Amino acid sequence: MKKTLVIMAAGMGSRYGGLKQVEQVGPSGETIIDYSIYDAYQAGFDKVVFIVKEETEPLLRQAVGDRIAKFIEVSYVHQKLDNLPKGFSVPEGRTKPWGTAHAVMSCLGIVNDPFVVINADDFYGKSAFQKLSNWLDHANLAKQPPEYCMAGYILKNTLTENGYVSRGVCRVDDNNQLIDVTECTKIMQRPNGIAYTDDDKNWTSLDENSIVSMNCWAFPASFLPEIEQRFAMFLTEHSSNILKSEFFLPFVVQDMIHEGSCTVKVLQTSDQWFGVTYKEDKDLVVKSIDKKIANGEYPSALWGK
């Protein structure tokens, strides 16, 4: 069965201060994306689709895409502000992209196989791709209501020392089925433990062993038209705050769970996350990758010389 890796690479890196997707962190000029693609390739994925802004596609092609195209099929789709359902138009004053679910919706008509979607700037580790690939190989993808899958990370393994992170904090039942996801956009290590805030004043404690979503999901291709239908509902329901509202991927999944329209299997991984959320994160990422190379987990040149 063919499987596609979809990489959300259209973010502007506001906290990072630049296009962090092409930041070199490996000894042979590799980016974090390279390591995700390598791990997915090793796990049996056949194709990579980059979701990018039209103006940044040439840079991503040069930095990553052209190099990996010798090993795996590569395509690009553009996340465009005016990619809207019929009857809708971009509201005056809206300049910000519509969010992660809208980004994935950009793949409609391009991705026709089961797929895994990830962020471009997160290092996920080998086990997530192996587990999700194995799940796709054995799942009943025609099941109704559909079953989806998510890699679940342990919260304490997903923090940075250099600021806050955004995570989807999950409730999971005894059968490893996802109950719901709470999107917490400001989580950080505090003096008394891990906590999050919505207003920079009041902090709510979180269990360090909580399962969190890192936007690492597995879906059948039928999920894409589902997103499009729900985006139209989103635009209608959020018309009063349409300049700022975002259409997040976990929200789509959560709404479907609550409606009984899908189930989601959570495959827990104990891998240590790292990423380049902030400029200061880069040194740790470089050292972490060097250590993995020294341990034999990766070759010093992922794609050869």
TIBADO-405274 format. One record per residue (C-alpha): residue number from 1; residue in three letters; x negated, y negated, z. Coordinates in nm, 2 decimals. Layout:
residues N
@nr NUM	rest ALA	xx X	yy Y	zz Z
...
***
This chain:
residues 305
@nr 1	rest MET	xx 0.00	yy 0.00	zz 0.00
@nr 2	rest LYS	xx -0.13	yy -0.34	zz -0.09
@nr 3	rest LYS	xx -0.16	yy -0.60	zz 0.19
@nr 4	rest THR	xx -0.23	yy -0.97	zz 0.18
@nr 5	rest LEU	xx -0.40	yy -1.20	zz 0.43
@nr 6	rest VAL	xx -0.24	yy -1.54	zz 0.44
@nr 7	rest ILE	xx -0.46	yy -1.81	zz 0.59
@nr 8	rest MET	xx -0.31	yy -2.14	zz 0.70
@nr 9	rest ALA	xx -0.58	yy -2.39	zz 0.61
@nr 10	rest ALA	xx -0.38	yy -2.71	zz 0.55
@nr 11	rest GLY	xx -0.44	yy -2.87	zz 0.89
@nr 12	rest MET	xx -0.64	yy -3.20	zz 0.90
@nr 13	rest GLY	xx -0.83	yy -3.12	zz 1.22
@nr 14	rest SER	xx -0.73	yy -3.44	zz 1.41
@nr 15	rest ARG	xx -0.88	yy -3.32	zz 1.74
@nr 16	rest TYR	xx -1.19	yy -3.19	zz 1.56
@nr 17	rest GLY	xx -1.25	yy -3.51	zz 1.36
@nr 18	rest GLY	xx -1.28	yy -3.35	zz 1.02
@nr 19	rest LEU	xx -1.21	yy -3.05	zz 0.79
@nr 20	rest LYS	xx -1.31	yy -2.78	zz 1.05
@nr 21	rest GLN	xx -1.21	yy -2.50	zz 0.81
@nr 22	rest VAL	xx -1.54	yy -2.53	zz 0.63
@nr 23	rest GLU	xx -1.77	yy -2.59	zz 0.92
@nr 24	rest GLN	xx -2.06	yy -2.35	zz 0.90
@nr 25	rest VAL	xx -2.11	yy -2.13	zz 1.20
@nr 26	rest GLY	xx -2.28	yy -1.81	zz 1.07
@nr 27	rest PRO	xx -2.66	yy -1.77	zz 1.00
@nr 28	rest SER	xx -2.60	yy -1.75	zz 0.62
@nr 29	rest GLY	xx -2.36	yy -2.05	zz 0.60
@nr 30	rest GLU	xx -2.04	yy -1.85	zz 0.69
@nr 31	rest THR	xx -1.73	yy -2.02	zz 0.83
@nr 32	rest ILE	xx -1.49	yy -1.88	zz 1.08
@nr 33	rest ILE	xx -1.26	yy -1.80	zz 0.78
@nr 34	rest ASP	xx -1.54	yy -1.58	zz 0.64
@nr 35	rest TYR	xx -1.54	yy -1.36	zz 0.95
@nr 36	rest SER	xx -1.15	yy -1.33	zz 0.95
@nr 37	rest ILE	xx -1.16	yy -1.23	zz 0.58
@nr 38	rest TYR	xx -1.44	yy -0.99	zz 0.63
@nr 39	rest ASP	xx -1.26	yy -0.82	zz 0.92
@nr 40	rest ALA	xx -0.94	yy -0.80	zz 0.71
@nr 41	rest TYR	xx -1.12	yy -0.67	zz 0.41
@nr 42	rest GLN	xx -1.28	yy -0.40	zz 0.63
@nr 43	rest ALA	xx -0.93	yy -0.32	zz 0.76
@nr 44	rest GLY	xx -0.79	yy -0.26	zz 0.41
@nr 45	rest PHE	xx -0.65	yy -0.59	zz 0.29
@nr 46	rest ASP	xx -0.65	yy -0.64	zz -0.08
@nr 47	rest LYS	xx -0.58	yy -1.01	zz -0.13
@nr 48	rest VAL	xx -0.63	yy -1.35	zz 0.04
@nr 49	rest VAL	xx -0.40	yy -1.64	zz 0.00
@nr 50	rest PHE	xx -0.51	yy -1.98	zz 0.12
@nr 51	rest ILE	xx -0.25	yy -2.24	zz 0.22
@nr 52	rest VAL	xx -0.41	yy -2.57	zz 0.16
@nr 53	rest LYS	xx -0.35	yy -2.93	zz 0.09
@nr 54	rest GLU	xx -0.39	yy -3.00	zz -0.28
@nr 55	rest GLU	xx -0.67	yy -3.25	zz -0.22
@nr 56	rest THR	xx -0.88	yy -3.01	zz -0.01
@nr 57	rest GLU	xx -0.85	yy -2.70	zz -0.24
@nr 58	rest PRO	xx -1.18	yy -2.78	zz -0.43
@nr 59	rest LEU	xx -1.37	yy -2.81	zz -0.11
@nr 60	rest LEU	xx -1.24	yy -2.48	zz 0.03
@nr 61	rest ARG	xx -1.30	yy -2.31	zz -0.31
@nr 62	rest GLN	xx -1.66	yy -2.42	zz -0.30
@nr 63	rest ALA	xx -1.72	yy -2.34	zz 0.07
@nr 64	rest VAL	xx -1.55	yy -2.00	zz 0.09
@nr 65	rest GLY	xx -1.32	yy -1.90	zz -0.19
@nr 66	rest ASP	xx -1.56	yy -1.86	zz -0.48
@nr 67	rest ARG	xx -1.80	yy -1.66	zz -0.27
@nr 68	rest ILE	xx -1.55	yy -1.41	zz -0.15
@nr 69	rest ALA	xx -1.37	yy -1.38	zz -0.48
@nr 70	rest LYS	xx -1.64	yy -1.13	zz -0.58
@nr 71	rest PHE	xx -1.50	yy -0.89	zz -0.32
@nr 72	rest ILE	xx -1.13	yy -0.96	zz -0.28
@nr 73	rest GLU	xx -0.85	yy -1.12	zz -0.49
@nr 74	rest VAL	xx -0.81	yy -1.49	zz -0.39
@nr 75	rest SER	xx -0.52	yy -1.73	zz -0.45
@nr 76	rest TYR	xx -0.43	yy -2.08	zz -0.34
@nr 77	rest VAL	xx -0.09	yy -2.24	zz -0.26
@nr 78	rest HIS	xx -0.03	yy -2.60	zz -0.16
@nr 79	rest GLN	xx 0.17	yy -2.71	zz 0.14
@nr 80	rest LYS	xx 0.36	yy -3.01	zz 0.00
@nr 81	rest LEU	xx 0.57	yy -3.25	zz 0.20
@nr 82	rest ASP	xx 0.84	yy -3.24	zz -0.08
@nr 83	rest ASN	xx 0.87	yy -2.86	zz -0.09
@nr 84	rest LEU	xx 1.22	yy -2.88	zz 0.04
@nr 85	rest PRO	xx 1.54	yy -2.68	zz -0.01
@nr 86	rest LYS	xx 1.79	yy -2.81	zz -0.27
@nr 87	rest GLY	xx 1.99	yy -3.11	zz -0.15
@nr 88	rest PHE	xx 1.71	yy -3.24	zz 0.08
@nr 89	rest SER	xx 1.45	yy -3.51	zz 0.02
@nr 90	rest VAL	xx 1.15	yy -3.64	zz 0.21
@nr 91	rest PRO	xx 1.28	yy -3.90	zz 0.46
@nr 92	rest GLU	xx 1.13	yy -4.25	zz 0.44
@nr 93	rest GLY	xx 0.84	yy -4.27	zz 0.68
@nr 94	rest ARG	xx 0.77	yy -3.90	zz 0.71
@nr 95	rest THR	xx 0.40	yy -3.83	zz 0.63
@nr 96	rest LYS	xx 0.32	yy -3.54	zz 0.86
@nr 97	rest PRO	xx 0.35	yy -3.18	zz 0.73
@nr 98	rest TRP	xx 0.65	yy -2.99	zz 0.84
@nr 99	rest GLY	xx 0.46	yy -2.73	zz 1.05
@nr 100	rest THR	xx 0.34	yy -2.37	zz 1.03
@nr 101	rest ALA	xx 0.67	yy -2.20	zz 0.92
@nr 102	rest HIS	xx 0.69	yy -2.45	zz 0.63
@nr 103	rest ALA	xx 0.33	yy -2.37	zz 0.55
@nr 104	rest VAL	xx 0.40	yy -2.00	zz 0.52
@nr 105	rest MET	xx 0.71	yy -2.08	zz 0.31
@nr 106	rest SER	xx 0.47	yy -2.22	zz 0.05
@nr 107	rest CYS	xx 0.39	yy -1.86	zz -0.03
@nr 108	rest LEU	xx 0.73	yy -1.78	zz -0.16
@nr 109	rest GLY	xx 0.70	yy -1.64	zz -0.51
@nr 110	rest ILE	xx 0.32	yy -1.59	zz -0.46
@nr 111	rest VAL	xx 0.31	yy -1.33	zz -0.19
@nr 112	rest ASN	xx 0.51	yy -1.02	zz -0.28
@nr 113	rest ASP	xx 0.34	yy -0.76	zz -0.06
@nr 114	rest PRO	xx 0.34	yy -0.71	zz 0.32
@nr 115	rest PHE	xx 0.12	yy -0.98	zz 0.48
@nr 116	rest VAL	xx -0.06	yy -1.09	zz 0.79
@nr 117	rest VAL	xx -0.08	yy -1.47	zz 0.86
@nr 118	rest ILE	xx -0.35	yy -1.64	zz 1.06
@nr 119	rest ASN	xx -0.49	yy -1.98	zz 1.13
@nr 120	rest ALA	xx -0.81	yy -2.08	zz 0.95
@nr 121	rest ASP	xx -1.00	yy -2.21	zz 1.25
@nr 122	rest ASP	xx -0.95	yy -1.92	zz 1.49
@nr 123	rest PHE	xx -1.18	yy -1.62	zz 1.54
@nr 124	rest TYR	xx -0.95	yy -1.33	zz 1.60
@nr 125	rest GLY	xx -1.18	yy -1.03	zz 1.63
@nr 126	rest LYS	xx -1.18	yy -0.70	zz 1.45
@nr 127	rest SER	xx -0.92	yy -0.51	zz 1.65
@nr 128	rest ALA	xx -0.64	yy -0.75	zz 1.56
@nr 129	rest PHE	xx -0.68	yy -0.68	zz 1.19
@nr 130	rest GLN	xx -0.73	yy -0.31	zz 1.24
@nr 131	rest LYS	xx -0.41	yy -0.28	zz 1.45
@nr 132	rest LEU	xx -0.20	yy -0.50	zz 1.23
@nr 133	rest SER	xx -0.32	yy -0.32	zz 0.91
@nr 134	rest ASN	xx -0.24	yy 0.02	zz 1.07
@nr 135	rest TRP	xx 0.10	yy -0.10	zz 1.17
@nr 136	rest LEU	xx 0.18	yy -0.22	zz 0.82
@nr 137	rest ASP	xx 0.07	yy 0.11	zz 0.68
@nr 138	rest HIS	xx 0.31	yy 0.31	zz 0.90
@nr 139	rest ALA	xx 0.60	yy 0.07	zz 0.96
@nr 140	rest ASN	xx 0.94	yy 0.10	zz 0.79
@nr 141	rest LEU	xx 0.93	yy -0.23	zz 0.61
@nr 142	rest ALA	xx 1.28	yy -0.18	zz 0.47
@nr 143	rest LYS	xx 1.43	yy -0.14	zz 0.81
@nr 144	rest GLN	xx 1.74	yy -0.35	zz 0.90
@nr 145	rest PRO	xx 1.73	yy -0.56	zz 1.10
@nr 146	rest PRO	xx 1.36	yy -0.60	zz 1.01
@nr 147	rest GLU	xx 1.08	yy -0.53	zz 1.25
@nr 148	rest TYR	xx 0.78	yy -0.77	zz 1.26
@nr 149	rest CYS	xx 0.46	yy -0.74	zz 1.45
@nr 150	rest MET	xx 0.23	yy -0.98	zz 1.64
@nr 151	rest ALA	xx -0.12	yy -0.96	zz 1.78
@nr 152	rest GLY	xx -0.09	yy -1.05	zz 2.15
@nr 153	rest TYR	xx -0.39	yy -1.21	zz 2.32
@nr 154	rest ILE	xx -0.47	yy -1.25	zz 2.69
@nr 155	rest LEU	xx -0.44	yy -1.62	zz 2.78
@nr 156	rest LYS	xx -0.77	yy -1.64	zz 2.97
@nr 157	rest ASN	xx -0.95	yy -1.51	zz 2.66
@nr 158	rest THR	xx -0.82	yy -1.80	zz 2.44
@nr 159	rest LEU	xx -0.93	yy -2.12	zz 2.62
@nr 160	rest THR	xx -1.19	yy -2.38	zz 2.54
@nr 161	rest GLU	xx -1.40	yy -2.56	zz 2.80
@nr 162	rest ASN	xx -1.38	yy -2.88	zz 2.59
@nr 163	rest GLY	xx -1.01	yy -2.97	zz 2.61
@nr 164	rest TYR	xx -0.66	yy -2.84	zz 2.57
@nr 165	rest VAL	xx -0.52	yy -2.57	zz 2.34
@nr 166	rest SER	xx -0.18	yy -2.49	zz 2.19
@nr 167	rest ARG	xx -0.05	yy -2.14	zz 2.25
@nr 168	rest GLY	xx 0.28	yy -1.96	zz 2.23
@nr 169	rest VAL	xx 0.33	yy -1.80	zz 2.57
@nr 170	rest CYS	xx 0.51	yy -1.47	zz 2.53
@nr 171	rest ARG	xx 0.75	yy -1.26	zz 2.73
@nr 172	rest VAL	xx 0.72	yy -0.89	zz 2.64
@nr 173	rest ASP	xx 0.92	yy -0.60	zz 2.77
@nr 174	rest ASP	xx 0.80	yy -0.26	zz 2.88
@nr 175	rest ASN	xx 0.82	yy -0.12	zz 2.53
@nr 176	rest ASN	xx 0.59	yy -0.40	zz 2.40
@nr 177	rest GLN	xx 0.88	yy -0.57	zz 2.23
@nr 178	rest LEU	xx 0.87	yy -0.95	zz 2.21
@nr 179	rest ILE	xx 1.15	yy -1.12	zz 2.41
@nr 180	rest ASP	xx 1.07	yy -1.48	zz 2.35
@nr 181	rest VAL	xx 0.79	yy -1.73	zz 2.29
@nr 182	rest THR	xx 0.74	yy -2.07	zz 2.46
@nr 183	rest GLU	xx 0.53	yy -2.31	zz 2.26
@nr 184	rest CYS	xx 0.30	yy -2.49	zz 2.50
@nr 185	rest THR	xx 0.10	yy -2.75	zz 2.31
@nr 186	rest LYS	xx -0.13	yy -2.86	zz 2.60
@nr 187	rest ILE	xx -0.28	yy -2.57	zz 2.80
@nr 188	rest MET	xx -0.61	yy -2.60	zz 2.98
@nr 189	rest GLN	xx -0.82	yy -2.47	zz 3.27
@nr 190	rest ARG	xx -0.74	yy -2.68	zz 3.57
@nr 191	rest PRO	xx -0.92	yy -2.68	zz 3.92
@nr 192	rest ASN	xx -0.65	yy -2.45	zz 4.06
@nr 193	rest GLY	xx -0.61	yy -2.23	zz 3.75
@nr 194	rest ILE	xx -0.46	yy -2.24	zz 3.40
@nr 195	rest ALA	xx -0.17	yy -2.48	zz 3.35
@nr 196	rest TYR	xx 0.02	yy -2.67	zz 3.08
@nr 197	rest THR	xx 0.18	yy -3.01	zz 3.05
@nr 198	rest ASP	xx 0.44	yy -3.17	zz 2.83
@nr 199	rest ASP	xx 0.38	yy -3.53	zz 2.95
@nr 200	rest ASP	xx 0.02	yy -3.54	zz 3.07
@nr 201	rest LYS	xx 0.15	yy -3.59	zz 3.43
@nr 202	rest ASN	xx 0.33	yy -3.28	zz 3.55
@nr 203	rest TRP	xx 0.15	yy -2.95	zz 3.53
@nr 204	rest THR	xx 0.30	yy -2.60	zz 3.53
@nr 205	rest SER	xx 0.08	yy -2.30	zz 3.63
@nr 206	rest LEU	xx 0.04	yy -2.01	zz 3.40
@nr 207	rest ASP	xx -0.07	yy -1.65	zz 3.47
@nr 208	rest GLU	xx -0.42	yy -1.61	zz 3.33
@nr 209	rest ASN	xx -0.32	yy -1.26	zz 3.20
@nr 210	rest SER	xx -0.01	yy -1.39	zz 3.01
@nr 211	rest ILE	xx 0.02	yy -1.26	zz 2.66
@nr 212	rest VAL	xx 0.00	yy -1.54	zz 2.41
@nr 213	rest SER	xx 0.06	yy -1.58	zz 2.04
@nr 214	rest MET	xx -0.23	yy -1.71	zz 1.83
@nr 215	rest ASN	xx -0.03	yy -1.72	zz 1.51
@nr 216	rest CYS	xx -0.14	yy -1.38	zz 1.41
@nr 217	rest TRP	xx 0.17	yy -1.21	zz 1.27
@nr 218	rest ALA	xx 0.25	yy -0.93	zz 1.03
@nr 219	rest PHE	xx 0.56	yy -0.95	zz 0.81
@nr 220	rest PRO	xx 0.72	yy -0.78	zz 0.51
@nr 221	rest ALA	xx 0.75	yy -1.01	zz 0.20
@nr 222	rest SER	xx 1.13	yy -1.04	zz 0.27
@nr 223	rest PHE	xx 1.04	yy -1.28	zz 0.56
@nr 224	rest LEU	xx 0.96	yy -1.56	zz 0.31
@nr 225	rest PRO	xx 1.31	yy -1.62	zz 0.18
@nr 226	rest GLU	xx 1.43	yy -1.59	zz 0.54
@nr 227	rest ILE	xx 1.21	yy -1.89	zz 0.63
@nr 228	rest GLU	xx 1.35	yy -2.09	zz 0.34
@nr 229	rest GLN	xx 1.71	yy -2.04	zz 0.45
@nr 230	rest ARG	xx 1.62	yy -2.13	zz 0.81
@nr 231	rest PHE	xx 1.43	yy -2.44	zz 0.70
@nr 232	rest ALA	xx 1.75	yy -2.59	zz 0.55
@nr 233	rest MET	xx 1.92	yy -2.53	zz 0.88
@nr 234	rest PHE	xx 1.63	yy -2.69	zz 1.07
@nr 235	rest LEU	xx 1.64	yy -3.00	zz 0.85
@nr 236	rest THR	xx 2.01	yy -3.04	zz 0.92
@nr 237	rest GLU	xx 1.99	yy -2.97	zz 1.30
@nr 238	rest HIS	xx 1.69	yy -3.21	zz 1.34
@nr 239	rest SER	xx 1.82	yy -3.50	zz 1.13
@nr 240	rest SER	xx 1.81	yy -3.73	zz 1.43
@nr 241	rest ASN	xx 1.44	yy -3.68	zz 1.49
@nr 242	rest ILE	xx 1.34	yy -3.59	zz 1.13
@nr 243	rest LEU	xx 1.02	yy -3.80	zz 1.13
@nr 244	rest LYS	xx 0.85	yy -3.60	zz 1.41
@nr 245	rest SER	xx 1.02	yy -3.26	zz 1.43
@nr 246	rest GLU	xx 0.80	yy -2.96	zz 1.33
@nr 247	rest PHE	xx 0.92	yy -2.62	zz 1.19
@nr 248	rest PHE	xx 0.70	yy -2.38	zz 1.39
@nr 249	rest LEU	xx 0.66	yy -2.02	zz 1.29
@nr 250	rest PRO	xx 0.72	yy -1.88	zz 1.64
@nr 251	rest PHE	xx 1.05	yy -2.07	zz 1.66
@nr 252	rest VAL	xx 1.18	yy -1.90	zz 1.35
@nr 253	rest VAL	xx 1.09	yy -1.56	zz 1.49
@nr 254	rest GLN	xx 1.23	yy -1.64	zz 1.83
@nr 255	rest ASP	xx 1.56	yy -1.76	zz 1.68
@nr 256	rest MET	xx 1.59	yy -1.43	zz 1.49
@nr 257	rest ILE	xx 1.51	yy -1.23	zz 1.80
@nr 258	rest HIS	xx 1.79	yy -1.41	zz 2.00
@nr 259	rest GLU	xx 2.03	yy -1.35	zz 1.72
@nr 260	rest GLY	xx 1.95	yy -0.98	zz 1.69
@nr 261	rest SER	xx 1.82	yy -1.04	zz 1.34
@nr 262	rest CYS	xx 1.48	yy -0.89	zz 1.40
@nr 263	rest THR	xx 1.26	yy -0.71	zz 1.65
@nr 264	rest VAL	xx 0.89	yy -0.78	zz 1.70
@nr 265	rest LYS	xx 0.63	yy -0.53	zz 1.81
@nr 266	rest VAL	xx 0.34	yy -0.68	zz 2.02
@nr 267	rest LEU	xx 0.00	yy -0.52	zz 1.98
@nr 268	rest GLN	xx -0.22	yy -0.64	zz 2.26
@nr 269	rest THR	xx -0.58	yy -0.71	zz 2.20
@nr 270	rest SER	xx -0.85	yy -0.78	zz 2.46
@nr 271	rest ASP	xx -1.08	yy -0.96	zz 2.21
@nr 272	rest GLN	xx -1.23	yy -1.29	zz 2.31
@nr 273	rest TRP	xx -1.09	yy -1.57	zz 2.10
@nr 274	rest PHE	xx -1.31	yy -1.86	zz 2.00
@nr 275	rest GLY	xx -1.26	yy -2.15	zz 1.76
@nr 276	rest VAL	xx -1.36	yy -2.50	zz 1.66
@nr 277	rest THR	xx -1.07	yy -2.70	zz 1.81
@nr 278	rest TYR	xx -1.32	yy -2.96	zz 1.91
@nr 279	rest LYS	xx -1.67	yy -3.07	zz 1.78
@nr 280	rest GLU	xx -1.82	yy -2.95	zz 2.11
@nr 281	rest ASP	xx -1.69	yy -2.59	zz 2.05
@nr 282	rest LYS	xx -1.92	yy -2.53	zz 1.76
@nr 283	rest ASP	xx -2.23	yy -2.44	zz 1.96
@nr 284	rest LEU	xx -2.04	yy -2.18	zz 2.15
@nr 285	rest VAL	xx -1.90	yy -2.03	zz 1.83
@nr 286	rest VAL	xx -2.25	yy -2.01	zz 1.68
@nr 287	rest LYS	xx -2.39	yy -1.84	zz 1.99
@nr 288	rest SER	xx -2.10	yy -1.60	zz 2.01
@nr 289	rest ILE	xx -2.14	yy -1.50	zz 1.64
@nr 290	rest ASP	xx -2.52	yy -1.46	zz 1.69
@nr 291	rest LYS	xx -2.46	yy -1.23	zz 1.98
@nr 292	rest LYS	xx -2.22	yy -1.02	zz 1.77
@nr 293	rest ILE	xx -2.47	yy -0.99	zz 1.49
@nr 294	rest ALA	xx -2.74	yy -0.89	zz 1.74
@nr 295	rest ASN	xx -2.50	yy -0.62	zz 1.87
@nr 296	rest GLY	xx -2.45	yy -0.48	zz 1.52
@nr 297	rest GLU	xx -2.09	yy -0.59	zz 1.48
@nr 298	rest TYR	xx -2.16	yy -0.80	zz 1.17
@nr 299	rest PRO	xx -2.45	yy -0.82	zz 0.92
@nr 300	rest SER	xx -2.65	yy -1.14	zz 0.93
@nr 301	rest ALA	xx -2.52	yy -1.22	zz 0.57
@nr 302	rest LEU	xx -2.15	yy -1.11	zz 0.55
@nr 303	rest TRP	xx -2.13	yy -1.11	zz 0.18
@nr 304	rest GLY	xx -2.49	yy -1.03	zz 0.09
@nr 305	rest LYS	xx -2.75	yy -1.27	zz -0.03
***
